[in-house]
Amino acid sequence: LFLFLFLWMMRSMGSVAGVVGVVVLVVALFSGATVAEIITCDAPQNLQAKCGALYYDLSNMKSAAGTFLFSTTDAKGDYEYDMQLAGSGINIQKNLAQCTFPGTPTNVGIAQIRTDGGGCYSLGQTTTQSWTFDNTNNALIIDISGGDEGRTSKITIACDPNQGVATFAYQSEGVLSYAFSMAYSGACGSTSAPTHKKKTDGGAILVIIFFVCLILYGAIGAGILFSQGKQGVELVPQLGMWSNLWGLIKDGNSFVFSKLRGSSGTTSSYQKM
């Protein structure tokens, strides 16, 4: 391609229009090859996915109420829309007997609820998410399917670096399709993969508690003994017990091993009957 352009430019050097045409063509080729408008993301895992060269993390996306559940209504107030993509979805029963869903109700990601109490509908399952990123509008798009009677939803999350608390609004609907808009800082992406602190397991917590109690025991005991005029090694709480501890452990081990070998482990001065 470049060889062809070079030859064409050399042939057209006598014409200013030819040179301008070559320049315009080269600029158009490079500008069109810079960034794709729509980027298909990897399959999301725990509301995290990689789209192109950037990582997106919605795992901590919360509403103004501080929960993972978002709620809004349509313009007329006839329907309430609930959304929760985190965890296993939303609890959308709302104490309405008419709220029945195909499949597993706990996987409902978006629900449409009649405000008159007449019923509710699933607009998509959390397990059917597909993510794309719109470079033109700088927004993360989540498509969700698997709703009642084939209902689907599209959530457009605009990148807003200053929006630490996400917003959620109803936009429009078509034939069994619904559109929502959001704004959130997590939709801006990052060049590094998201990391989360590992939870401390129960064993580590017990070890920490043990050493904290041991330190407190030594510090408080030493303080009490110091107030009584003790000095040096005498500041060790219960010094006599700790001094005999190794001997007690040794005696205990000797007793156990002697039992395992079948002997009594002690020497008795009494004669057997």
ABEGO torsion letter per residue (X at the ends): XAAAAAAAAAAAAABAAAAAAAAAAAAAAAAAAABBABBBBBBBBGGBBBBEABBBBAAABBBAAGBABBBBBBAAGABBBBBBABEAEBBAAGGBAABBBBEBAAABABBBBBAAGAEBBBAEBAAABBBBBBAAAGBBBBBBBGBBGGBBBBBBBBBBAABABBBBBBABBBBGBBBBBBBBAAAAEBABBBBBBBBBBAAAAAAAAAAAAAAAAAAAAAAAAAAAGBBEAAABBGAAAAAAAAAAAAAAAAAAAAAAAGBAGBBBABBBX
